[in-house]
Each structure stands twice: as structure tokens, then as C-alpha cells.
């Protein structure tokens, strides 16, 4: 299935959850915020939120520094 992730087209398997996607990219779910179709997904819902064909997803990583 085709989705947009951070503005880039990406092909994902049907039924994949946000949590599955983050794991496949080696992204720590505690270090990002995820938005699907302009709605922020609560972190405790990552493993139950299914990504659908045509979704527009933004993954925002938190950066430390100073």
C-alpha cells in the first residue's frame, strides 16, 4: 500500500501499525511524535493504530542539545 511519510512516498505492507513501522525503521517510539492525516497519535496507541492506504504521516524526532 502507498503512503506518504514525511513527504516521501513509501510502500508499506497492509495492516502495519505505527508501532510496527517505527520498529522496522529502528526508531525509539519514546523519541518521536507521530501525526497521521493532521491528527497526533497518542504514544500509547502506536501498537494499535493501523496505517491505511493514502495516509499522510509525519514522524517528528525530538533532538537534545544546547
mmCIF file of the N, C-alpha and C atoms, coordinates in Angstrom:
data_MODEL
# 
_entry.id   MODEL 
# 
loop_
_atom_site.group_PDB 
_atom_site.id 
_atom_site.type_symbol 
_atom_site.label_atom_id 
_atom_site.label_alt_id 
_atom_site.label_comp_id 
_atom_site.label_asym_id 
_atom_site.label_entity_id 
_atom_site.label_seq_id 
_atom_site.pdbx_PDB_ins_code 
_atom_site.Cartn_x 
_atom_site.Cartn_y 
_atom_site.Cartn_z 
_atom_site.occupancy 
_atom_site.B_iso_or_equiv 
_atom_site.pdbx_formal_charge 
_atom_site.auth_seq_id 
_atom_site.auth_comp_id 
_atom_site.auth_asym_id 
_atom_site.auth_atom_id 
_atom_site.pdbx_PDB_model_num 
ATOM 1   N N  . UNK A 1 1  ? 0.848  -1.171 0.000  1.00 0.00 ? 1  UNK A N  1 
ATOM 2   C CA . UNK A 1 1  ? 0.000  0.000  0.000  1.00 0.00 ? 1  UNK A CA 1 
ATOM 3   C C  . UNK A 1 1  ? 0.889  1.228  0.000  1.00 0.00 ? 1  UNK A C  1 
ATOM 4   N N  . UNK A 1 2  ? 0.417  2.274  -0.638 1.00 0.00 ? 2  UNK A N  1 
ATOM 5   C CA . UNK A 1 2  ? 1.200  3.501  -0.814 1.00 0.00 ? 2  UNK A CA 1 
ATOM 6   C C  . UNK A 1 2  ? 0.777  4.545  0.230  1.00 0.00 ? 2  UNK A C  1 
ATOM 7   N N  . UNK A 1 3  ? 1.750  5.136  0.925  1.00 0.00 ? 3  UNK A N  1 
ATOM 8   C CA . UNK A 1 3  ? 1.518  6.220  1.881  1.00 0.00 ? 3  UNK A CA 1 
ATOM 9   C C  . UNK A 1 3  ? 2.598  7.281  1.670  1.00 0.00 ? 3  UNK A C  1 
ATOM 10  N N  . UNK A 1 4  ? 2.400  8.436  2.290  1.00 0.00 ? 4  UNK A N  1 
ATOM 11  C CA . UNK A 1 4  ? 3.430  9.479  2.316  1.00 0.00 ? 4  UNK A CA 1 
ATOM 12  C C  . UNK A 1 4  ? 3.965  9.557  3.731  1.00 0.00 ? 4  UNK A C  1 
ATOM 13  N N  . UNK A 1 5  ? 5.275  9.446  3.885  1.00 0.00 ? 5  UNK A N  1 
ATOM 14  C CA . UNK A 1 5  ? 5.900  9.570  5.200  1.00 0.00 ? 5  UNK A CA 1 
ATOM 15  C C  . UNK A 1 5  ? 6.897  10.709 5.122  1.00 0.00 ? 5  UNK A C  1 
ATOM 16  N N  . UNK A 1 6  ? 6.628  11.741 5.909  1.00 0.00 ? 6  UNK A N  1 
ATOM 17  C CA . UNK A 1 6  ? 7.450  12.956 5.907  1.00 0.00 ? 6  UNK A CA 1 
ATOM 18  C C  . UNK A 1 6  ? 7.630  13.485 4.485  1.00 0.00 ? 6  UNK A C  1 
ATOM 19  N N  . UNK A 1 7  ? 6.541  13.439 3.712  1.00 0.00 ? 7  UNK A N  1 
ATOM 20  C CA . UNK A 1 7  ? 6.528  13.988 2.368  1.00 0.00 ? 7  UNK A CA 1 
ATOM 21  C C  . UNK A 1 7  ? 7.079  13.078 1.284  1.00 0.00 ? 7  UNK A C  1 
ATOM 22  N N  . UNK A 1 8  ? 7.544  11.894 1.647  1.00 0.00 ? 8  UNK A N  1 
ATOM 23  C CA . UNK A 1 8  ? 8.124  10.957 0.681  1.00 0.00 ? 8  UNK A CA 1 
ATOM 24  C C  . UNK A 1 8  ? 7.213  9.750  0.503  1.00 0.00 ? 8  UNK A C  1 
ATOM 25  N N  . UNK A 1 9  ? 6.947  9.345  -0.745 1.00 0.00 ? 9  UNK A N  1 
ATOM 26  C CA . UNK A 1 9  ? 6.131  8.141  -0.958 1.00 0.00 ? 9  UNK A CA 1 
ATOM 27  C C  . UNK A 1 9  ? 6.852  6.902  -0.439 1.00 0.00 ? 9  UNK A C  1 
ATOM 28  N N  . UNK A 1 10 ? 6.086  6.039  0.181  1.00 0.00 ? 10 UNK A N  1 
ATOM 29  C CA . UNK A 1 10 ? 6.670  4.805  0.708  1.00 0.00 ? 10 UNK A CA 1 
ATOM 30  C C  . UNK A 1 10 ? 5.647  3.690  0.565  1.00 0.00 ? 10 UNK A C  1 
ATOM 31  N N  . UNK A 1 11 ? 6.123  2.504  0.272  1.00 0.00 ? 11 UNK A N  1 
ATOM 32  C CA . UNK A 1 11 ? 5.288  1.314  0.138  1.00 0.00 ? 11 UNK A CA 1 
ATOM 33  C C  . UNK A 1 11 ? 5.361  0.531  1.451  1.00 0.00 ? 11 UNK A C  1 
ATOM 34  N N  . UNK A 1 12 ? 4.196  0.298  2.075  1.00 0.00 ? 12 UNK A N  1 
ATOM 35  C CA . UNK A 1 12 ? 4.130  -0.457 3.325  1.00 0.00 ? 12 UNK A CA 1 
ATOM 36  C C  . UNK A 1 12 ? 3.212  -1.659 3.156  1.00 0.00 ? 12 UNK A C  1 
ATOM 37  N N  . UNK A 1 13 ? 3.381  -2.645 4.004  1.00 0.00 ? 13 UNK A N  1 
ATOM 38  C CA . UNK A 1 13 ? 2.516  -3.822 3.994  1.00 0.00 ? 13 UNK A CA 1 
ATOM 39  C C  . UNK A 1 13 ? 1.152  -3.470 4.580  1.00 0.00 ? 13 UNK A C  1 
ATOM 40  N N  . UNK A 1 14 ? 0.077  -3.980 3.996  1.00 0.00 ? 14 UNK A N  1 
ATOM 41  C CA . UNK A 1 14 ? -1.255 -3.745 4.567  1.00 0.00 ? 14 UNK A CA 1 
ATOM 42  C C  . UNK A 1 14 ? -1.322 -4.253 6.003  1.00 0.00 ? 14 UNK A C  1 
ATOM 43  N N  . UNK A 1 15 ? -2.022 -3.515 6.854  1.00 0.00 ? 15 UNK A N  1 
ATOM 44  C CA . UNK A 1 15 ? -2.220 -3.913 8.247  1.00 0.00 ? 15 UNK A CA 1 
ATOM 45  C C  . UNK A 1 15 ? -1.109 -3.489 9.189  1.00 0.00 ? 15 UNK A C  1 
ATOM 46  N N  . UNK A 1 16 ? -0.069 -2.831 8.689  1.00 0.00 ? 16 UNK A N  1 
ATOM 47  C CA . UNK A 1 16 ? 1.036  -2.403 9.552  1.00 0.00 ? 16 UNK A CA 1 
ATOM 48  C C  . UNK A 1 16 ? 0.557  -1.315 10.512 1.00 0.00 ? 16 UNK A C  1 
ATOM 49  N N  . UNK A 1 17 ? 1.028  -1.394 11.740 1.00 0.00 ? 17 UNK A N  1 
ATOM 50  C CA . UNK A 1 17 ? 0.685  -0.370 12.725 1.00 0.00 ? 17 UNK A CA 1 
ATOM 51  C C  . UNK A 1 17 ? 1.810  0.660  12.802 1.00 0.00 ? 17 UNK A C  1 
ATOM 52  N N  . UNK A 1 18 ? 1.525  1.763  13.467 1.00 0.00 ? 18 UNK A N  1 
ATOM 53  C CA . UNK A 1 18 ? 2.544  2.785  13.688 1.00 0.00 ? 18 UNK A CA 1 
ATOM 54  C C  . UNK A 1 18 ? 3.720  2.171  14.448 1.00 0.00 ? 18 UNK A C  1 
ATOM 55  N N  . UNK A 1 19 ? 3.423  1.387  15.471 1.00 0.00 ? 19 UNK A N  1 
ATOM 56  C CA . UNK A 1 19 ? 4.491  0.744  16.246 1.00 0.00 ? 19 UNK A CA 1 
ATOM 57  C C  . UNK A 1 19 ? 5.345  -0.174 15.392 1.00 0.00 ? 19 UNK A C  1 
ATOM 58  N N  . UNK A 1 20 ? 4.705  -0.967 14.512 1.00 0.00 ? 20 UNK A N  1 
ATOM 59  C CA . UNK A 1 20 ? 5.445  -1.850 13.612 1.00 0.00 ? 20 UNK A CA 1 
ATOM 60  C C  . UNK A 1 20 ? 6.359  -1.042 12.697 1.00 0.00 ? 20 UNK A C  1 
ATOM 61  N N  . UNK A 1 21 ? 5.832  0.055  12.154 1.00 0.00 ? 21 UNK A N  1 
ATOM 62  C CA . UNK A 1 21 ? 6.637  0.885  11.251 1.00 0.00 ? 21 UNK A CA 1 
ATOM 63  C C  . UNK A 1 21 ? 7.852  1.452  11.978 1.00 0.00 ? 21 UNK A C  1 
ATOM 64  N N  . UNK A 1 22 ? 7.635  1.989  13.181 1.00 0.00 ? 22 UNK A N  1 
ATOM 65  C CA . UNK A 1 22 ? 8.751  2.563  13.932 1.00 0.00 ? 22 UNK A CA 1 
ATOM 66  C C  . UNK A 1 22 ? 9.812  1.505  14.216 1.00 0.00 ? 22 UNK A C  1 
ATOM 67  N N  . UNK A 1 23 ? 9.391  0.297  14.598 1.00 0.00 ? 23 UNK A N  1 
ATOM 68  C CA . UNK A 1 23 ? 10.341 -0.785 14.856 1.00 0.00 ? 23 UNK A CA 1 
ATOM 69  C C  . UNK A 1 23 ? 11.123 -1.136 13.594 1.00 0.00 ? 23 UNK A C  1 
ATOM 70  N N  . UNK A 1 24 ? 10.436 -1.164 12.455 1.00 0.00 ? 24 UNK A N  1 
ATOM 71  C CA . UNK A 1 24 ? 11.111 -1.524 11.202 1.00 0.00 ? 24 UNK A CA 1 
ATOM 72  C C  . UNK A 1 24 ? 12.164 -0.498 10.797 1.00 0.00 ? 24 UNK A C  1 
ATOM 73  N N  . UNK A 1 25 ? 12.027 0.723  11.298 1.00 0.00 ? 25 UNK A N  1 
ATOM 74  C CA . UNK A 1 25 ? 12.979 1.791  10.993 1.00 0.00 ? 25 UNK A CA 1 
ATOM 75  C C  . UNK A 1 25 ? 13.978 2.016  12.123 1.00 0.00 ? 25 UNK A C  1 
ATOM 76  N N  . UNK A 1 26 ? 13.959 1.158  13.145 1.00 0.00 ? 26 UNK A N  1 
ATOM 77  C CA . UNK A 1 26 ? 14.810 1.296  14.336 1.00 0.00 ? 26 UNK A CA 1 
ATOM 78  C C  . UNK A 1 26 ? 14.638 2.659  15.001 1.00 0.00 ? 26 UNK A C  1 
ATOM 79  N N  . UNK A 1 27 ? 13.392 3.093  15.100 1.00 0.00 ? 27 UNK A N  1 
ATOM 80  C CA . UNK A 1 27 ? 13.074 4.372  15.743 1.00 0.00 ? 27 UNK A CA 1 
ATOM 81  C C  . UNK A 1 27 ? 12.497 4.083  17.124 1.00 0.00 ? 27 UNK A C  1 
ATOM 82  N N  . UNK A 1 28 ? 13.079 4.689  18.139 1.00 0.00 ? 28 UNK A N  1 
ATOM 83  C CA . UNK A 1 28 ? 12.578 4.562  19.501 1.00 0.00 ? 28 UNK A CA 1 
ATOM 84  C C  . UNK A 1 28 ? 11.259 5.326  19.603 1.00 0.00 ? 28 UNK A C  1 
ATOM 85  N N  . UNK A 1 29 ? 10.147 4.670  19.905 1.00 0.00 ? 29 UNK A N  1 
ATOM 86  C CA . UNK A 1 29 ? 8.857  5.358  19.949 1.00 0.00 ? 29 UNK A CA 1 
ATOM 87  C C  . UNK A 1 29 ? 8.778  6.459  21.002 1.00 0.00 ? 29 UNK A C  1 
ATOM 88  N N  . UNK A 1 30 ? 9.661  6.419  21.990 1.00 0.00 ? 30 UNK A N  1 
ATOM 89  C CA . UNK A 1 30 ? 9.656  7.465  23.021 1.00 0.00 ? 30 UNK A CA 1 
ATOM 90  C C  . UNK A 1 30 ? 10.363 8.731  22.559 1.00 0.00 ? 30 UNK A C  1 
ATOM 91  N N  . UNK A 1 31 ? 11.044 8.661  21.405 1.00 0.00 ? 31 UNK A N  1 
ATOM 92  C CA . UNK A 1 31 ? 11.796 9.833  20.949 1.00 0.00 ? 31 UNK A CA 1 
ATOM 93  C C  . UNK A 1 31 ? 11.139 10.538 19.766 1.00 0.00 ? 31 UNK A C  1 
ATOM 94  N N  . UNK A 1 32 ? 9.879  10.158 19.449 1.00 0.00 ? 32 UNK A N  1 
ATOM 95  C CA . UNK A 1 32 ? 9.202  10.770 18.308 1.00 0.00 ? 32 UNK A CA 1 
ATOM 96  C C  . UNK A 1 32 ? 7.755  11.102 18.638 1.00 0.00 ? 32 UNK A C  1 
ATOM 97  N N  . UNK A 1 33 ? 7.212  11.992 17.824 1.00 0.00 ? 33 UNK A N  1 
ATOM 98  C CA . UNK A 1 33 ? 5.770  12.237 17.783 1.00 0.00 ? 33 UNK A CA 1 
ATOM 99  C C  . UNK A 1 33 ? 5.316  11.827 16.389 1.00 0.00 ? 33 UNK A C  1 
ATOM 100 N N  . UNK A 1 34 ? 4.140  11.214 16.301 1.00 0.00 ? 34 UNK A N  1 
ATOM 101 C CA . UNK A 1 34 ? 3.622  10.750 15.014 1.00 0.00 ? 34 UNK A CA 1 
ATOM 102 C C  . UNK A 1 34 ? 2.265  11.400 14.757 1.00 0.00 ? 34 UNK A C  1 
ATOM 103 N N  . UNK A 1 35 ? 2.119  11.892 13.532 1.00 0.00 ? 35 UNK A N  1 
ATOM 104 C CA . UNK A 1 35 ? 0.880  12.519 13.094 1.00 0.00 ? 35 UNK A CA 1 
ATOM 105 C C  . UNK A 1 35 ? 0.416  11.787 11.839 1.00 0.00 ? 35 UNK A C  1 
ATOM 106 N N  . UNK A 1 36 ? -0.855 11.429 11.805 1.00 0.00 ? 36 UNK A N  1 
ATOM 107 C CA . UNK A 1 36 ? -1.442 10.816 10.610 1.00 0.00 ? 36 UNK A CA 1 
ATOM 108 C C  . UNK A 1 36 ? -2.612 11.675 10.175 1.00 0.00 ? 36 UNK A C  1 
ATOM 109 N N  . UNK A 1 37 ? -2.540 12.163 8.934  1.00 0.00 ? 37 UNK A N  1 
ATOM 110 C CA . UNK A 1 37 ? -3.609 12.994 8.367  1.00 0.00 ? 37 UNK A CA 1 
ATOM 111 C C  . UNK A 1 37 ? -3.977 14.150 9.301  1.00 0.00 ? 37 UNK A C  1 
ATOM 112 N N  . UNK A 1 38 ? -2.951 14.824 9.808  1.00 0.00 ? 38 UNK A N  1 
ATOM 113 C CA . UNK A 1 38 ? -3.054 16.016 10.662 1.00 0.00 ? 38 UNK A CA 1 
ATOM 114 C C  . UNK A 1 38 ? -3.547 15.734 12.082 1.00 0.00 ? 38 UNK A C  1 
ATOM 115 N N  . UNK A 1 39 ? -3.658 14.462 12.468 1.00 0.00 ? 39 UNK A N  1 
ATOM 116 C CA . UNK A 1 39 ? -4.068 14.108 13.835 1.00 0.00 ? 39 UNK A CA 1 
ATOM 117 C C  . UNK A 1 39 ? -2.879 13.486 14.554 1.00 0.00 ? 39 UNK A C  1 
ATOM 118 N N  . UNK A 1 40 ? -2.538 14.028 15.723 1.00 0.00 ? 40 UNK A N  1 
ATOM 119 C CA . UNK A 1 40 ? -1.437 13.475 16.522 1.00 0.00 ? 40 UNK A CA 1 
ATOM 120 C C  . UNK A 1 40 ? -1.900 12.161 17.154 1.00 0.00 ? 40 UNK A C  1 
ATOM 121 N N  . UNK A 1 41 ? -1.075 11.143 17.013 1.00 0.00 ? 41 UNK A N  1 
ATOM 122 C CA . UNK A 1 41 ? -1.394 9.818  17.548 1.00 0.00 ? 41 UNK A CA 1 
ATOM 123 C C  . UNK A 1 41 ? -0.801 9.704  18.952 1.00 0.00 ? 41 UNK A C  1 
ATOM 124 N N  . UNK A 1 42 ? -1.631 9.385  19.953 1.00 0.00 ? 42 UNK A N  1 
ATOM 125 C CA . UNK A 1 42 ? -1.082 9.205  21.303 1.00 0.00 ? 42 UNK A CA 1 
ATOM 126 C C  . UNK A 1 42 ? -0.063 8.060  21.317 1.00 0.00 ? 42 UNK A C  1 
ATOM 127 N N  . UNK A 1 43 ? 1.011  8.260  22.024 1.00 0.00 ? 43 UNK A N  1 
ATOM 128 C CA . UNK A 1 43 ? 2.097  7.282  22.071 1.00 0.00 ? 43 UNK A CA 1 
ATOM 129 C C  . UNK A 1 43 ? 1.605  5.905  22.518 1.00 0.00 ? 43 UNK A C  1 
ATOM 130 N N  . UNK A 1 44 ? 0.659  5.861  23.434 1.00 0.00 ? 44 UNK A N  1 
ATOM 131 C CA . UNK A 1 44 ? 0.173  4.561  23.909 1.00 0.00 ? 44 UNK A CA 1 
ATOM 132 C C  . UNK A 1 44 ? -0.739 3.868  22.892 1.00 0.00 ? 44 UNK A C  1 
ATOM 133 N N  . UNK A 1 45 ? -1.006 4.515  21.759 1.00 0.00 ? 45 UNK A N  1 
ATOM 134 C CA . UNK A 1 45 ? -1.815 3.912  20.692 1.00 0.00 ? 45 UNK A CA 1 
ATOM 135 C C  . UNK A 1 45 ? -0.987 3.466  19.491 1.00 0.00 ? 45 UNK A C  1 
ATOM 136 N N  . UNK A 1 46 ? 0.318  3.640  19.532 1.00 0.00 ? 46 UNK A N  1 
ATOM 137 C CA . UNK A 1 46 ? 1.151  3.295  18.367 1.00 0.00 ? 46 UNK A CA 1 
ATOM 138 C C  . UNK A 1 46 ? 0.971  1.835  17.939 1.00 0.00 ? 46 UNK A C  1 
ATOM 139 N N  . UNK A 1 47 ? 0.881  0.912  18.904 1.00 0.00 ? 47 UNK A N  1 
ATOM 140 C CA . UNK A 1 47 ? 0.793  -0.507 18.567 1.00 0.00 ? 47 UNK A CA 1 
ATOM 141 C C  . UNK A 1 47 ? -0.589 -0.933 18.094 1.00 0.00 ? 47 UNK A C  1 
ATOM 142 N N  . UNK A 1 48 ? -1.588 -0.073 18.233 1.00 0.00 ? 48 UNK A N  1 
ATOM 143 C CA . UNK A 1 48 ? -2.947 -0.422 17.797 1.00 0.00 ? 48 UNK A CA 1 
ATOM 144 C C  . UNK A 1 48 ? -3.454 0.454  16.658 1.00 0.00 ? 48 UNK A C  1 
ATOM 145 N N  . UNK A 1 49 ? -2.692 1.484  16.283 1.00 0.00 ? 49 UNK A N  1 
ATOM 146 C CA . UNK A 1 49 ? -3.108 2.381  15.205 1.00 0.00 ? 49 UNK A CA 1 
ATOM 147 C C  . UNK A 1 49 ? -2.598 1.830  13.876 1.00 0.00 ? 49 UNK A C  1 
ATOM 148 N N  . UNK A 1 50 ? -3.549 1.389  13.032 1.00 0.00 ? 50 UNK A N  1 
ATOM 149 C CA . UNK A 1 50 ? -3.214 0.806  11.738 1.00 0.00 ? 50 UNK A CA 1 
ATOM 150 C C  . UNK A 1 50 ? -3.067 1.923  10.701 1.00 0.00 ? 50 UNK A C  1 
ATOM 151 N N  . UNK A 1 51 ? -2.032 1.813  9.891  1.00 0.00 ? 51 UNK A N  1 
ATOM 152 C CA . UNK A 1 51 ? -1.797 2.754  8.791  1.00 0.00 ? 51 UNK A CA 1 
ATOM 153 C C  . UNK A 1 51 ? -2.589 2.268  7.582  1.00 0.00 ? 51 UNK A C  1 
ATOM 154 N N  . UNK A 1 52 ? -3.252 3.212  6.885  1.00 0.00 ? 52 UNK A N  1 
ATOM 155 C CA . UNK A 1 52 ? -4.102 2.875  5.749  1.00 0.00 ? 52 UNK A CA 1 
ATOM 156 C C  . UNK A 1 52 ? -3.557 3.464  4.452  1.00 0.00 ? 52 UNK A C  1 
ATOM 157 N N  . UNK A 1 53 ? -3.965 2.869  3.350  1.00 0.00 ? 53 UNK A N  1 
ATOM 158 C CA . UNK A 1 53 ? -3.624 3.349  2.006  1.00 0.00 ? 53 UNK A CA 1 
ATOM 159 C C  . UNK A 1 53 ? -3.888 4.850  1.902  1.00 0.00 ? 53 UNK A C  1 
ATOM 160 N N  . UNK A 1 54 ? -2.906 5.595  1.406  1.00 0.00 ? 54 UNK A N  1 
ATOM 161 C CA . UNK A 1 54 ? -3.067 7.025  1.177  1.00 0.00 ? 54 UNK A CA 1 
ATOM 162 C C  . UNK A 1 54 ? -2.841 7.912  2.383  1.00 0.00 ? 54 UNK A C  1 
ATOM 163 N N  . UNK A 1 55 ? -2.560 7.328  3.554  1.00 0.00 ? 55 UNK A N  1 
ATOM 164 C CA . UNK A 1 55 ? -2.318 8.151  4.743  1.00 0.00 ? 55 UNK A CA 1 
ATOM 165 C C  . UNK A 1 55 ? -1.114 9.059  4.533  1.00 0.00 ? 55 UNK A C  1 
ATOM 166 N N  . UNK A 1 56 ? -1.196 10.242 5.141  1.00 0.00 ? 56 UNK A N  1 
ATOM 167 C CA . UNK A 1 56 ? -0.082 11.187 5.161  1.00 0.00 ? 56 UNK A CA 1 
ATOM 168 C C  . UNK A 1 56 ? 0.460  11.208 6.583  1.00 0.00 ? 56 UNK A C  1 
ATOM 169 N N  . UNK A 1 57 ? 1.688  10.751 6.740  1.00 0.00 ? 57 UNK A N  1 
ATOM 170 C CA . UNK A 1 57 ? 2.277  10.533 8.056  1.00 0.00 ? 57 UNK A CA 1 
ATOM 171 C C  . UNK A 1 57 ? 3.482  11.445 8.234  1.00 0.00 ? 57 UNK A C  1 
ATOM 172 N N  . UNK A 1 58 ? 3.562  12.048 9.397  1.00 0.00 ? 58 UNK A N  1 
ATOM 173 C CA . UNK A 1 58 ? 4.742  12.838 9.778  1.00 0.00 ? 58 UNK A CA 1 
ATOM 174 C C  . UNK A 1 58 ? 5.326  12.201 11.029 1.00 0.00 ? 58 UNK A C  1 
ATOM 175 N N  . UNK A 1 59 ? 6.617  11.934 10.999 1.00 0.00 ? 59 UNK A N  1 
ATOM 176 C CA . UNK A 1 59 ? 7.336  11.419 12.164 1.00 0.00 ? 59 UNK A CA 1 
ATOM 177 C C  . UNK A 1 59 ? 8.330  12.503 12.558 1.00 0.00 ? 59 UNK A C  1 
ATOM 178 N N  . UNK A 1 60 ? 8.129  13.069 13.749 1.00 0.00 ? 60 UNK A N  1 
ATOM 179 C CA . UNK A 1 60 ? 8.961  14.166 14.226 1.00 0.00 ? 60 UNK A CA 1 
ATOM 180 C C  . UNK A 1 60 ? 9.839  13.658 15.351 1.00 0.00 ? 60 UNK A C  1 
ATOM 181 N N  . UNK A 1 61 ? 11.158 13.740 15.160 1.00 0.00 ? 61 UNK A N  1 
ATOM 182 C CA . UNK A 1 61 ? 12.103 13.274 16.173 1.00 0.00 ? 61 UNK A CA 1 
ATOM 183 C C  . UNK A 1 61 ? 12.489 14.418 17.095 1.00 0.00 ? 61 UNK A C  1 
ATOM 184 N N  . UNK A 1 62 ? 12.556 14.108 18.384 1.00 0.00 ? 62 UNK A N  1 
ATOM 185 C CA . UNK A 1 62 ? 12.989 15.086 19.367 1.00 0.00 ? 62 UNK A CA 1 
ATOM 186 C C  . UNK A 1 62 ? 14.510 15.087 19.412 1.00 0.00 ? 62 UNK A C  1 
ATOM 187 N N  . UNK A 1 63 ? 15.086 16.266 19.425 1.00 0.00 ? 63 UNK A N  1 
ATOM 188 C CA . UNK A 1 63 ? 16.535 16.420 19.450 1.00 0.00 ? 63 UNK A CA 1 
ATOM 189 C C  . UNK A 1 63 ? 16.934 17.148 20.732 1.00 0.00 ? 63 UNK A C  1 
ATOM 190 N N  . UNK A 1 64 ? 17.983 16.685 21.348 1.00 0.00 ? 64 UNK A N  1 
ATOM 191 C CA . UNK A 1 64 ? 18.524 17.368 22.513 1.00 0.00 ? 64 UNK A CA 1 
ATOM 192 C C  . UNK A 1 64 ? 19.734 18.182 22.119 1.00 0.00 ? 64 UNK A C  1 
ATOM 193 N N  . UNK A 1 65 ? 20.096 19.070 22.948 1.00 0.00 ? 65 UNK A N  1 
ATOM 194 C CA . UNK A 1 65 ? 21.290 19.865 22.649 1.00 0.00 ? 65 UNK A CA 1 
ATOM 195 C C  . UNK A 1 65 ? 21.332 21.107 23.516 1.00 0.00 ? 65 UNK A C  1 
ATOM 196 N N  . UNK A 1 66 ? 22.270 21.918 23.218 1.00 0.00 ? 66 UNK A N  1 
ATOM 197 C CA . UNK A 1 66 ? 22.307 23.117 23.995 1.00 0.00 ? 66 UNK A CA 1 
ATOM 198 C C  . UNK A 1 66 ? 23.576 23.781 23.921 1.00 0.00 ? 66 UNK A C  1 
# 
